[in-house]
Amino acid sequence: MNYQDEEPGKFDEVVDAGDGVRIVVDPRALLTVVGTQVDWKEDALAAQFVFENPNAKDVCGCGESFST
């Protein structure tokens, strides 16, 4: 996940997450992230986005990468 300063591309998928936040998905990644839920979690050790992807068959230990 990265910040995007420029306007989304013609074929990008734009999701309004509320509070002025938009999530832009590259069209090449769309089929692998369909159905993914994104949440913000904070605890004593970390504050981070948590992704629950029903399409993921395997994930890395840090939770940033997955395979389908």
Secondary structure, 3 states (H helix, E strand, C coil): CCCCCCCCCCCCEEEEEECCEEEEECCCCHHHHCCCEEEEEECCCCEEEEEECCCCCEECCCCCCEEC
